[in-house]
Amino acid sequence: MSQKPTLPGDKIAIIEEFEMGENTFDDGQSIRSLVVGTSEFDKTNRIASISEMRRPAVAKVDDVVTGNISALMNNMFAINILYINGKPTHSGIECICQARGAKKRIMVRVGDIVSAKIISHLNGVIHATISEPELGVLFSQCIKCGAKVIALGSNVKCVDCGYIEERKLSNRFGNSDFIKFNSN
Protein backbone atom coordinates (compact mmCIF):
# COMPACT_ATOMS: atom_id res chain seq x y z
CA MET A 1 0.00 0.00 0.00
CA SER A 2 1.48 3.37 -1.03
CA GLN A 3 0.77 6.77 0.38
CA LYS A 4 1.52 10.33 -0.78
CA PRO A 5 5.18 11.35 -1.37
CA THR A 6 7.20 12.05 1.77
CA LEU A 7 10.14 14.33 2.46
CA PRO A 8 13.01 13.71 4.90
CA GLY A 9 11.70 14.23 8.44
CA ASP A 10 8.02 13.69 7.58
CA LYS A 11 6.06 11.70 10.16
CA ILE A 12 4.73 8.50 8.58
CA ALA A 13 3.56 6.48 11.61
CA ILE A 14 3.68 6.33 15.40
CA ILE A 15 5.95 3.82 17.16
CA GLU A 16 3.00 2.11 18.90
CA GLU A 17 1.59 1.07 15.50
CA PHE A 18 4.67 0.25 13.39
CA GLU A 19 8.38 -0.51 13.60
CA MET A 20 11.10 1.18 11.55
CA GLY A 21 11.69 -0.18 8.08
CA GLU A 22 13.94 0.80 5.22
CA ASN A 23 14.74 4.55 4.87
CA THR A 24 13.07 5.49 8.18
CA PHE A 25 14.14 6.51 11.69
CA ASP A 26 12.59 6.56 15.14
CA ASP A 27 12.52 9.96 16.87
CA GLY A 28 11.24 8.46 20.17
CA GLN A 29 7.56 9.05 19.37
CA SER A 30 7.18 8.66 15.61
CA ILE A 31 8.58 6.83 12.62
CA ARG A 32 9.93 9.46 10.21
CA SER A 33 11.22 9.45 6.65
CA LEU A 34 14.96 9.64 5.90
CA VAL A 35 14.54 10.21 2.15
CA VAL A 36 12.20 11.56 -0.51
CA GLY A 37 9.86 8.77 -1.52
CA THR A 38 6.55 7.08 -0.88
CA SER A 39 5.56 5.46 2.39
CA GLU A 40 4.73 1.78 2.47
CA PHE A 41 3.14 -0.14 5.31
CA ASP A 42 3.51 -3.89 5.86
CA LYS A 43 0.45 -4.45 8.06
CA THR A 44 1.24 -8.15 8.57
CA ASN A 45 4.71 -7.51 10.05
CA ARG A 46 3.82 -3.99 11.31
CA ILE A 47 6.74 -2.31 9.48
CA ALA A 48 6.67 1.19 7.98
CA SER A 49 9.21 1.93 5.25
CA ILE A 50 9.91 4.42 2.49
CA SER A 51 10.38 3.43 -1.13
CA GLU A 52 13.03 5.93 -2.24
CA MET A 53 12.54 7.93 -5.41
CA ARG A 54 15.31 7.88 -7.98
CA ARG A 55 18.53 9.46 -6.79
CA PRO A 56 20.39 11.95 -8.97
CA ALA A 57 23.20 10.38 -10.97
CA VAL A 58 26.54 11.01 -9.30
CA ALA A 59 29.76 10.18 -11.12
CA LYS A 60 31.94 7.57 -9.44
CA VAL A 61 35.74 7.28 -9.40
CA ASP A 62 37.06 6.38 -12.90
CA ASP A 63 33.86 7.55 -14.64
CA VAL A 64 34.40 9.83 -17.64
CA VAL A 65 32.21 12.92 -17.56
CA THR A 66 31.45 15.48 -20.23
CA GLY A 67 30.25 18.95 -19.37
CA ASN A 68 30.77 22.66 -19.72
CA ILE A 69 33.15 24.86 -17.76
CA SER A 70 31.03 26.88 -15.35
CA ALA A 71 33.70 28.72 -13.33
CA LEU A 72 37.42 29.47 -13.32
CA MET A 73 39.37 29.95 -10.08
CA ASN A 74 43.10 30.45 -9.40
CA ASN A 75 44.37 26.89 -9.86
CA MET A 76 41.14 25.04 -10.58
CA PHE A 77 37.94 25.12 -12.57
CA ALA A 78 34.39 23.77 -12.17
CA ILE A 79 32.71 21.49 -14.68
CA ASN A 80 28.91 21.30 -14.84
CA ILE A 81 28.40 17.57 -15.52
CA LEU A 82 26.02 16.91 -18.42
CA TYR A 83 26.99 13.32 -19.30
CA ILE A 84 28.40 10.44 -17.25
CA ASN A 85 30.02 7.73 -19.37
CA GLY A 86 28.08 9.05 -22.37
CA LYS A 87 24.67 8.97 -20.64
CA PRO A 88 22.85 12.28 -20.04
CA THR A 89 22.27 13.47 -16.49
CA HIS A 90 20.12 16.36 -15.31
CA SER A 91 21.30 16.37 -11.70
CA GLY A 92 23.06 19.75 -11.93
CA ILE A 93 26.09 18.34 -10.11
CA GLU A 94 29.52 19.88 -10.67
CA CYS A 95 33.04 18.58 -10.24
CA ILE A 96 36.28 20.44 -9.57
CA CYS A 97 39.40 19.97 -11.65
CA GLN A 98 42.76 21.23 -10.42
CA ALA A 99 45.09 22.88 -12.91
CA ARG A 100 48.37 22.02 -11.21
CA GLY A 101 51.47 23.65 -12.65
CA ALA A 102 49.40 25.73 -15.03
CA LYS A 103 49.68 29.16 -13.42
CA LYS A 104 50.45 30.95 -16.67
CA ARG A 105 48.83 28.40 -18.96
CA ILE A 106 45.20 28.71 -19.99
CA MET A 107 43.79 25.20 -19.92
CA VAL A 108 40.08 26.00 -20.37
CA ARG A 109 37.65 28.91 -20.61
CA VAL A 110 34.12 29.31 -19.27
CA GLY A 111 31.73 27.74 -21.77
CA ASP A 112 34.22 25.20 -23.17
CA ILE A 113 32.90 21.65 -23.46
CA VAL A 114 35.35 19.24 -21.79
CA SER A 115 35.81 15.58 -21.04
CA ALA A 116 37.25 14.70 -17.60
CA LYS A 117 37.87 11.61 -15.48
CA ILE A 118 36.66 11.45 -11.88
CA ILE A 119 39.58 10.76 -9.53
CA SER A 120 38.07 11.12 -6.03
CA HIS A 121 35.24 12.21 -3.75
CA LEU A 122 36.72 14.21 -0.86
CA ASN A 123 34.81 16.28 1.71
CA GLY A 124 31.63 16.26 -0.38
CA VAL A 125 33.43 17.49 -3.51
CA ILE A 126 33.88 15.51 -6.71
CA HIS A 127 37.44 15.87 -8.07
CA ALA A 128 38.40 15.24 -11.70
CA THR A 129 41.40 15.41 -14.04
CA ILE A 130 41.92 16.26 -17.69
CA SER A 131 45.54 15.10 -17.82
CA GLU A 132 45.08 12.07 -20.12
CA PRO A 133 45.27 12.53 -23.94
CA GLU A 134 41.58 11.78 -24.58
CA LEU A 135 40.55 14.21 -21.84
CA GLY A 136 40.37 17.98 -22.11
CA VAL A 137 38.59 20.50 -24.32
CA LEU A 138 36.28 18.93 -26.90
CA PHE A 139 34.67 22.15 -28.16
CA SER A 140 35.47 25.83 -27.81
CA GLN A 141 34.76 29.16 -29.45
CA CYS A 142 36.89 32.26 -29.94
CA ILE A 143 36.82 34.44 -26.83
CA LYS A 144 37.26 37.60 -28.93
CA CYS A 145 34.54 37.18 -31.58
CA GLY A 146 32.69 33.93 -30.73
CA ALA A 147 33.51 32.27 -34.05
CA LYS A 148 34.64 28.70 -34.68
CA VAL A 149 38.17 27.71 -33.65
CA ILE A 150 40.48 25.03 -35.01
CA ALA A 151 43.29 23.13 -33.33
CA LEU A 152 46.78 24.44 -33.97
CA GLY A 153 49.12 22.21 -31.95
CA SER A 154 48.22 22.79 -28.30
CA ASN A 155 46.45 26.05 -29.22
CA VAL A 156 43.14 27.03 -30.76
CA LYS A 157 42.99 29.52 -33.63
CA CYS A 158 39.91 31.49 -34.64
CA VAL A 159 38.94 30.99 -38.28
CA ASP A 160 37.50 34.55 -38.49
CA CYS A 161 39.75 36.93 -36.51
CA GLY A 162 42.88 34.75 -36.27
CA TYR A 163 43.18 35.02 -32.46
CA ILE A 164 45.30 32.22 -31.01
CA GLU A 165 45.00 30.96 -27.45
CA GLU A 166 46.36 27.95 -25.56
CA ARG A 167 44.05 25.17 -24.30
CA LYS A 168 44.43 21.62 -22.97
CA LEU A 169 42.85 19.92 -25.99
CA SER A 170 41.48 16.40 -26.05
CA ASN A 171 42.70 14.21 -28.89
CA ARG A 172 38.99 14.19 -29.86
CA PHE A 173 38.86 18.01 -30.20
CA GLY A 174 36.90 19.14 -33.24
CA ASN A 175 34.84 15.96 -33.61
CA SER A 176 31.43 17.61 -33.68
CA ASP A 177 29.69 14.24 -33.35
CA PHE A 178 30.92 13.52 -29.76
CA ILE A 179 27.60 14.65 -28.18
CA LYS A 180 24.94 17.14 -29.17
CA PHE A 181 24.30 19.64 -26.38
CA ASN A 182 21.14 21.56 -25.67
CA SER A 183 21.80 25.15 -24.61
CA ASN A 184 18.98 25.08 -22.01
Order of alpha helices (4+ residues) and beta strands (2+ residues): beta-beta-beta-beta-beta-beta-beta-beta-beta-beta-beta-beta-beta-beta-beta-beta-beta
